[in-house]
Amino acid sequence: MVSIQRRVHRWPQPLAGHEHTIWYGADYNPDQWPEEYWDEDIRLMKKAGVNIVSLAIFSWSNIETSDGHFEFDWLDRVISKLHTAGIAVDLATSTASPPMWLTKEHPEVLWRDERGDIVWPGARQHWRPTSPVYREYALRMCREMAEHYKNNPAIVAWHVGNEYGCHNRFDYSDDAMHAFQQWCKKKYGTIDNVNDAWGTNFWAQRLNDFDEIIPPRFIGDGNFTNPGRLLDFKRFSSDALKEFYCAERDTLAQITPNIPLTTNFMVSASFSALDYDDWGNEVDFVSNDHYFTPGDWHLDELAYSSSLVDGISRKEPWFLMEQSTSAVNWREVNPRKEPGQLIRDSLAHTAMGANAICYFQWRQSRAGAEKFHSAMLPVAGENSQIYRDVCELGTDLQALTDAGILSSKLAKAPVAIVYDVESEWATEHSTTPTQHVREWSEPLDWFAAFADRGITADVLPIRADWDTYDAVVIPCVYLMNEDTAQRLRAFVAGGGKAFITYYSAIADEHDHLYLGGWPGLIGDIAGVRIEEHCPLTDMFPGALDHLDVSNGTVVHDIADVITSTEPNTQVLATFDAPQQSGMNGRAAITVHPYEDGAAAYIAGKLGKDGIAKSLPKLCEALGVDCDDSPQSGDLLRVTRVSDDATFEFVFNRTSHVVNVHNPLGEVVVSSYADISADQITLEPNGAIVLKS
């Protein structure tokens, strides 16, 4: 595994005369409001326990009002008011979206979609990362901000840009084309290497020189772009935005070397705009924006995503930069949060290693595209349930601080689940066996299935040290190179236990299929050989739409056609299917001993419930501890540890009341909970934190 140098972790320090606390606050947009609102904002912030705000994220047009004319007076006044009130500032570069005067003077900074159409101003992030003109203006803005505020005692961190790639992840302009050509030249060296990586002999796509490389622009409805080129363009797009961020970061750091820098990632189970683990090397502390998934997946998806952020941060404290107090505004339908979820969600992020809990935004907007997005101070005002919950959460976070939570970190779990963003990108291609399988859903299913069995697993990027755990899940890691295969081989040979799923080790890093049967490089570890896939669908009358499994579970969407197993491979379950399907009796779940360890293979998409039902026998065969009690999955338990204390966070995962028997330790925080001497009763969305 290639080791990449990470920046030294630096955390925002408290204001002079203040103690270290959990940072608590929100994006603050005072320029959206008349100045007479500011004192009232600060009064209510203090009442709620707010101690930090992210400021000026979208304020470029109000700071540089015309080309080269900067007006800092209003921002100076609000920062002074905040500082006097003891509220720190995470100051943004304001470069997330350019002002109208800039795009009017320089329309060449606007990004283009895959058809070549200009994306005009009117929303946000309407700039191309590879534009030298935009970079010049953005870096000038960074220098002006840094010079003006370099000695301001209120500034504890730089908020560089904002949600890079949220809207401008892919740009198909000529600037992007030239940058993509240079990226390919640096990566591959020769055009022959590009031809080999992209398989350009197929469909007469052979390239003679780097200047023939173009981005994957529109190729006609129903046509199929080159998968190798598309995968590399996704890699390039992440790198191009990262290069732009690093230029802004370095400009700030040169002038204000003592202020730590970050930018807000967007890590969630189903959205991977950028290679955030790669970006994690470039920030002084990891920050994330996370918005809840309504319905049954709310808590599990939140915990999964936060565990992945903790993995990206390598268990250093991380900053929750944005979440919502209730409804968002950008879905087709925007459900509100249920009672208790505002506090429960923030405690769950804290459990997973966040030492900062912030929201978008402080005061709900009256106008603009996000006016229906919830905030810490809603349009209903101070006399509202949301604001009362915000105040209660502020008290809870202070209690956790007083109890010593800041010296603790998320404890290492017995199981690691591996996530690979490049496998996700590759499985998004439109010419796969089925469009109903994506890499991201499988690790989330395993996380929830382990939670059903009383185990809260760690989620780790594929570059992290997952091979130091007792057991590891390799879920739909579609792309696998020699280094990863060797890491897995050494892990299992040394006594480790691996759960390997369908759709793993199918192709190399260029999306070239492995020859000789799957799972490619790790067939010797898995002990099975697969010749083809068996997609499952109800799209065609009479087609096979599911496969029953002999252990009482059901596989949907896709299964592997296992044609042979090693002699010492144990078959735990087989497929039950119509005889004509060719799947009846074939191995569905196996365990194979490999030197001092063992590997299970799961040959189909079982879903969360099917995995949970299969886990007891799988764990028994592998020698992995797994709670089989009926109530083991009612509670989600997460532990943070320090040298002298253990904090156990306990959450109700169900829609009914759950009892926590014989709790160990003193209750530090509770929400939607009834506490007695020997028992705690958690209501739906209830949570407690115990210290021992």
Buried (B, 14 or more C-beta within 10 A) or exposed (E): EEEEEEBEBBBBBBBEEEEEBBBBBBBBBBBBBEEEEBEBBBEBBBEBBBBBBBBBBBBBBBBBEEEEEBEBEBBEEBBEBBBEBBBBBBBBBBBBBBBEBBBEBBEBBBBBBBEEEBBEBEEBBBBBBBBEBBBEBBBBBBBBBBEBBBEBEBBBBBBBBBBBBBBBBBBBBBBBBBBBBBBBBEBBEEBEEBBBBBBBEEEEBBBEEBEEBBBBBEEEEEEEBBBBBBBBBBBBBBBBBBBBBBBBBEBBBEBBEEBBBBBBBBBBBEBBBBBBBBBBEBBBBBBBBBBBBBEEBBBBBBBBBBBBBBBBBBBBBBBBBBBBBBBBBEEEEBBBBBBBBBBBBBBBBBBBBBBBBBBBBBBBBEEEEBEEBBBBBBBEEBEBEBBEBBBBBBEBBBBBBEBBBBEBBBBEBBBBBBBBBBBBBBBBBEEBBBBBBBBBBBBBBBBBBBBBBBBBBBBBBBBBEBBEBBBBBBBBBBBBBEEBBEBBBEBBEEEBBBBBBBBBBBBBBBBBEBEEBBBBBBBBBBBBBBEEBBBBBEEEEEEBEBBBBBBEBBBBBBBBBBEEBBEEBBBBBBBBBEEEEEBBEBBBBBBBBBEEBBBBBBBBBBBBBBBBBBBBBBBBBBEBEBBEEEEBBBBBBBBBBEEEBBBBBBBBBBEEBBBBEEBEBEBBBBBBBEEEEEEBBBBBBBBBBBBE
